[in-house]
Amino acid sequence: MEMAIGGGEAAAALAGKAGGATASGEYWSEALKSFLDHIPVSSVSGAVQSSSSPASELNLDDCVLDAIGSMYRSNVGGSVIVDEVHSSLGKFVDRDIGFVDFPSLVLWAIEELDRVSTEREDKSSDFLSSLKCHPQIAETKIAWLAKLFLLEPFFPVRSHDTLFHAMLLFSKHQRLNVIPVVESVNSSVDGFVTQNAVIELLLQSSGLEWMDKIADKQLSEFRFVNASKPVSVYSDQTAADAFRVLSKEKPGVAVIDRETRCLTGMIQCNDVYLLLDDSSLFSNRRTLSAEEFVQPKNKNDKGTTEHSSESENQSILSLRSRAPQRAGMSVTNRKSDTLKQAMENLAASGSSCSFIVDEHGQVEGVVTTRDVISVFSPPCMDSRIDGSTFFSAALEQAGCRVENGQMISNS
């Protein structure tokens, strides 16, 4: 019988084992693997929700307008894509086939609207009303969007799987931003593992030798900081320009002053809901500057409070961020900061990235939540992880198994 223990309790239980281990290599150690392989996914915040049905679901035949409206009204930042499975095929075919997040749908719709609508049309309506005026966009099926790679893969874990398992998935699949948690094949989703939640759990290990050997290094020592080229727009460019860049270059766009080259703010996918909360932001996006968009607005703060009170307790994928940070405010670090300081910054803000700035406030690099997770993940794929229950069931029926990356016959 397995017992789920929290990250802090697991850290204490393994402190004697992990504390005396010496980190081998830049990113990995046996102590680290031992620790991660003893923490169940159920310990991650949001992995097991109290609600009987924490996951929003969409069908392949649902249209974009209904999908966006449903997620917005329910205050959820993403939905599981489901396909009806015939009972006789249930063992071989996955019911849950993908995941789509709210910002991706909205950004795609705005890009399409910018091609067909006029500025005069935008001035007279809000986002959803404008979408209704263009049925060729509004009635686009979710199934069709899969061709544009707007859907994320569905790689579920079980609550008794380990943190090591989840981190491998995040580090090896660049399009994977959330991991659903299920109890069995084709069962309903019980919760989600997010990248920020993983970082919060890792921070509970602060003080252990293996953790500090990695997390106390300066950001300048990590390859991703020096190699990453931050995506940016100038502050006098329009908000529409920023959204076009954001739709292609996630997770965040730096807003830079054209003269000083200093960071004045940032726009993230998590800010997209503001276009529906405040119709003026949507209708004026072609004339509103990026700098004006990122300026704190009291009404934005009010909107966040109004919509989040009920749904915030239902799902970790709450559309409106639970973090106290206002939309548009920059999350930054210096190259001299430690990885742990960047992790604390990301966890506290709920942001998906932190921009690295110099002493003048000019952007030098960026560190993302995925970058951080990859630092603590091994450079090899674990053979226990597969991306499809159909594949596992087919192997079982064929009398085969996968071991150490090779297919082996059971006979």
Salt bridges, closest charged atoms under 4 A:
ASP37 OD2 - LYS33 NZ 3.60
ASP37 OD1 - ARG384 NH2 3.61
GLU57 OE1 - ARG95 NH2 2.92
ASP96 OD1 - ARG95 NH1 3.06
GLU111 OE2 - ARG115 NH2 3.75
GLU111 OE2 - LYS248 NZ 2.73
GLU112 OE2 - ARG115 NH1 2.44
ASP114 OD2 - ARG244 NH1 3.52
ASP114 OD1 - ARG285 NH2 2.58
ASP114 OD1 - ARG286 NH2 3.62
GLU121 OE1 - HIS134 NE2 3.84
ASP122 OD2 - ARG285 NH2 2.98
ASP122 OD2 - ARG286 NH2 2.91
ASP161 OD2 - HIS165 ND1 3.90
GLU209 OE2 - LYS213 NZ 3.71
ASP212 OD1 - LYS340 NZ 2.91
ASP216 OD1 - LYS340 NZ 3.40
ASP236 OD2 - ARG258 NE 2.90
ASP241 OD1 - ARG244 NH2 2.34
ASP277 OD1 - ARG320 NH2 2.95
ASP278 OD2 - LYS299 NZ 3.13
ASP301 OD2 - ARG326 NE 2.81
GLU359 OE2 - HIS360 NE2 3.70
ASP382 OD1 - ARG384 NE 2.94
GLU403 OE1 - ARG401 NE 3.18
